[in-house]
Amino acid sequence: MYDHYGWNEHEAPQEQPAAPSMRAATSGQYSQEWWLGQLRDLHERLVAVESWQHGTDARAEQQNAKPRRGSAQHDITRLRETVGQLSDGVTVMASHVEHLEARIRQVETLLDLLRSAGVRDAIATGEAPSDMHRRHSQIKERYQRLVDQDLRNLARELCPADARQWDRIAGGMPAARARAVAETVHLLFAPARQGAAATTEGVLSTLAERGYATEGVEPRLRKAVDAANGIVRDMAAVELPATLQFDVDVEALAEGDYQPYNRQDTGSPGFVVAPAYAVKGEAPEHHLKAFVFLVPDEAP
């Protein structure tokens, strides 16, 4: 049944209960899925209001198109009544639209709070949203590839086989190249702890000062610098924090807390080649473990 505004009780937008308070929304009583359902419902109601407006306009056009009956004064009176009804209807519709828009803004604010609360809960309980884990997992893979492939290849150029001075150090050439990777990792990632980025020129200059063979290594090193800076940038972009654990005592590492850098050897941990990649709130067994150079056991 239509009222004087031209919509029936089923079409007219209905007043909805106020959305829950901020405290109730962030307490976990209402899920994000529930709020998303509310947003969809609000959208459908807004579409219904717009549809009603179009219907009202159409009925007004039909009214104006009807043949004139009676006196001109009678037609003018009916026209004024119609215009008044349309004006009142538009006012009511605008009020409903404003109410719906206000509720949408409130729901969006509550959803933002719920997301933030979810991040805090994930950090506190060790259960992070899967999308954050997935992003960190991808960054871990890039970090491992940088250490285990790119820098391993770079170390062969920094410590060429014909540079016999490396044979005189403990562990020989394998240890020298692992040291080269360890020093390069530190030069690539340490600046980020002071909010700076590594530069190819700075890393190259320091490696040369330390006696490494740097001639011709700039293209490979530049690629490593770009990769490291990208890793640092993307780590910071994930809301769930992660760190590279530089401040670790290698002697305190138990078996299973690290991965051998010189995979073909067995022995005791000698030094950390690259630190672990640890996500805050994540169980230690899910960290990308530190790369450690193993000092071969002496033959009996």
C-alpha atoms as one frame of an Amber mdcrd trajectory, in Angstrom:
protein
   0.000   0.000   0.000   1.465   3.351  -1.035   1.667   6.322   1.293   1.496
   9.961   0.171   5.229   9.911  -0.713   4.708   7.331  -3.417   6.413   4.289
  -1.855   4.910   1.393   0.008   5.908  -0.021   3.351   8.145  -2.604   1.694
   9.946  -0.084  -0.538  10.500   2.725   1.936  13.918   2.715   3.640  13.473
   1.618   7.231  15.278   3.053  10.214  17.976   0.611  11.312  19.318   0.068
  14.826  22.412   2.072  15.563  25.713   0.289  14.925  27.433  -1.137  18.026
  29.718   1.117  19.971  33.474   1.278  19.352  34.111  -0.720  22.518  31.615
  -3.440  21.539  33.003  -3.646  17.999  36.588  -4.058  19.100  35.762  -6.519
  21.857  35.397  -9.382  19.389  31.592  -9.576  19.778  31.109  -8.660  16.136
  33.277 -10.297  13.465  34.693  -8.571  10.416  32.450 -10.817   8.279  29.411
  -9.464  10.160  30.460  -5.894   9.464  31.082  -6.632   5.804  27.538  -8.036
   5.648  26.297  -4.799   7.162  28.112  -2.806   4.489  26.498  -4.907   1.763
  23.092  -4.369   3.367  23.643  -0.613   3.510  24.649  -0.597  -0.133  21.476
  -2.468  -1.128  19.370   0.025   0.837  21.065   2.959  -0.856  20.323   1.389
  -4.244  16.668   0.992  -3.165  16.481   4.687  -2.250  17.898   5.694  -5.626
  15.421   3.346  -7.352  12.566   4.933  -5.421  13.696   8.386  -6.561  13.691
   7.311 -10.195  10.195   5.818  -9.741   8.930   9.022  -8.174  10.301  11.066
 -11.078   8.594   8.714 -13.527   5.242   8.993 -11.757   5.532  12.780 -11.791
   6.124  12.750 -15.520   3.085  10.491 -16.006   0.981  12.851 -13.906   2.042
  15.821 -15.994   1.369  13.893 -19.199  -2.318  13.111 -18.339  -4.961  15.018
 -20.365  -6.272  18.097 -18.676  -9.646  17.647 -17.005 -11.833  20.292 -15.490
 -10.875  23.842 -15.092  -7.342  25.203 -15.336  -7.560  26.247 -11.703  -8.308
  22.651 -10.655  -5.319  21.377 -12.675  -3.034  23.977 -11.115  -4.180  22.974
  -7.625  -3.499  19.288  -8.278  -0.114  20.151  -9.772   0.838  22.130  -6.678
  -0.195  19.209  -4.485   1.929  16.849  -6.559   4.920  19.180  -6.387   4.505
  19.469  -2.627   4.359  15.705  -2.238   7.447  15.260  -4.401   9.313  17.908
  -2.421   8.442  16.201   0.854   9.462  12.847  -0.590  12.799  14.179  -1.753
  13.426  15.654   1.704  12.680  12.322   3.353  14.861  10.495   0.837  17.769
  12.901   1.420  17.445  12.305   5.151  17.587   8.538   4.648  20.594   8.836
   2.318  22.416  10.996   4.848  21.627   8.449   7.573  22.924   5.575   5.424
  26.113   7.433   4.542  26.737   8.201   8.225  26.329   4.517   9.113  28.682
   3.495   6.304  31.339   5.890   7.615  30.854   4.518  11.143  31.161   0.925
   9.950  34.326   1.731   7.975  35.825   3.311  11.096  34.931   0.262  13.160
  36.422  -2.073  10.558  39.681  -0.110  10.680  39.697  -0.485  14.454  38.982
  -4.199  14.155  41.869  -4.651  11.731  44.231  -2.816  14.076  42.976  -4.837
  17.029  43.460  -8.004  14.996  47.079  -7.103  14.334  47.690  -6.418  18.026
  46.022  -9.686  19.003  48.079 -11.566  16.422  51.286 -10.175  17.866  50.196
 -10.944  21.429  48.998 -14.492  20.770  51.449 -15.547  18.076  48.676 -16.028
  15.530  49.098 -13.514  12.739  46.733 -13.062   9.785  47.716 -15.378   6.948
  48.213 -12.574   4.425  50.963 -11.055   6.595  52.600 -14.442   7.027  52.469
 -14.954   3.290  54.132 -11.603   2.584  56.889 -12.329   5.102  57.310 -15.800
   3.615  57.965 -14.250   0.216  60.494 -11.812   1.684  62.231 -14.675   3.522
  62.662 -16.499   0.221  64.275 -13.429  -1.344  66.575 -13.012   1.664  67.645
 -16.656   1.522  68.306 -16.421  -2.222  70.394 -13.281  -1.699  72.566 -14.931
   0.982  72.753 -18.447  -0.378  73.150 -17.651  -4.081  73.942 -14.047  -4.968
  76.401 -13.340  -2.155  77.955 -16.799  -2.377  78.775 -16.061  -6.032  80.034
 -12.586  -5.116  82.374 -14.085  -2.490  84.093 -16.165  -5.181  85.099 -12.928
  -6.875  86.048 -11.197  -3.633  88.243 -14.169  -2.663  89.601 -15.544  -5.957
  91.277 -18.937  -5.922  94.666 -17.499  -6.967  94.786 -15.161  -3.924  96.715
 -17.500  -1.669  96.598 -15.237   1.391  93.187 -16.689   2.212  94.627 -20.162
   2.575  96.582 -19.045   5.622  93.551 -18.200   7.756  91.738 -20.759   9.927
  89.369 -22.732   7.763  91.144 -21.798   4.546  89.326 -20.545   1.452  85.821
 -21.776   2.490  86.039 -19.805   5.738  87.429 -16.734   3.914  84.539 -16.687
   1.470  82.017 -17.215   4.246  83.610 -14.268   6.092  83.271 -12.178   2.934
  79.558 -12.987   2.800  79.153 -12.207   6.523  80.827  -8.812   6.162  78.814
  -8.001   3.041  75.528  -8.938   4.744  76.367  -6.589   7.599  77.251  -3.760
   5.204  74.001  -4.290   3.278  71.567  -4.424   6.199  73.210  -2.593   9.109
  72.451   0.927   7.702  68.723   0.191   7.965  69.047   0.100  11.754  69.852
   3.818  11.572  67.169   4.483   8.974  69.589   4.639   6.044  69.996   2.590
   2.878  73.094   0.764   1.685  74.927   2.144  -1.339  77.038   0.290  -3.869
  79.856   2.799  -3.530  79.946   2.567   0.262  79.939  -1.235   0.374  82.525
  -1.478  -2.407  84.853   0.989  -0.693  84.688  -0.834   2.657  85.312  -4.261
   1.106  88.333  -2.878  -0.760  89.728  -1.422   2.482  89.440  -4.855   4.081
  91.594  -6.447   1.422  89.034  -8.111  -0.800  89.476  -8.210  -4.569  86.852
  -5.703  -5.702  87.935  -5.098  -9.294  85.095  -5.983 -11.648  82.580  -6.884
  -8.921  80.522  -3.676  -9.101  77.719  -5.012 -11.387  77.137  -8.066  -9.196
  77.419  -6.001  -6.010  74.975  -3.364  -7.287  72.402  -6.101  -7.870  72.919
  -7.334  -4.302  72.566  -3.805  -2.882  69.291  -3.269  -4.760  67.970  -6.636
  -3.542  68.902  -5.896   0.085  67.323  -2.440   0.051  64.160  -3.928  -1.450
  64.024  -6.522   1.324  64.401  -3.844   4.001  61.716  -1.691   2.408  59.223
  -4.553   2.076  59.860  -5.780   5.632  58.900  -2.329   6.922  55.740  -2.280
   4.788  54.223  -5.331   6.515  52.200  -4.365   9.618  53.482  -7.399  11.512
  57.097  -6.510  12.459  60.090  -8.665  11.546  63.807  -8.309  12.280  67.168
  -9.692  11.245  68.698 -10.972  14.470  72.257  -9.658  14.267  72.844  -9.636
  18.030  73.124 -13.374  18.530  75.954 -15.216  20.259  76.914 -18.075  17.964
  78.013 -20.158  20.934  74.510 -19.914  22.383  72.935 -21.442  19.286  71.779
 -25.016  19.777  71.622 -27.557  16.981  68.396 -26.904  15.108  68.609 -23.145
  15.702  70.705 -22.582  12.576  71.388 -23.862   9.091  74.970 -24.717   8.048
  76.345 -22.315   5.454  78.992 -24.826   4.354  76.435 -27.561   3.851  78.902
 -30.276   2.970  80.685 -30.064   6.333  79.896 -31.097   9.862  81.321 -29.471
  12.920  80.641 -26.889  15.585  79.350 -23.351  14.901  82.183 -20.974  14.103
  80.517 -17.681  13.186  77.211 -16.337  11.893  77.276 -15.698   8.155  73.779
 -14.193   7.959  71.301 -13.573  10.805  67.924 -15.237  11.228  64.809 -13.618
   9.790  62.333 -13.551  12.688  58.702 -12.407  12.595  57.415 -11.023  15.891
  54.950 -13.381  17.547  55.908 -16.258  15.264  57.120 -19.515  16.764  60.938
 -19.876  16.522  60.635 -23.023  14.410  58.987 -20.905  11.702  61.829 -18.368
  11.534  64.269 -18.449   8.648  67.196 -19.765  10.660  70.592 -18.100  10.801
  73.304 -19.188   8.352  76.278 -20.426  10.354  79.752 -21.464   9.188  80.702
 -24.770  10.762  84.278 -25.319  11.813  85.130 -28.891  10.707  85.868 -31.280
  13.541  89.534 -32.233  13.814  90.389 -35.711  12.605  91.165 -38.128  15.462
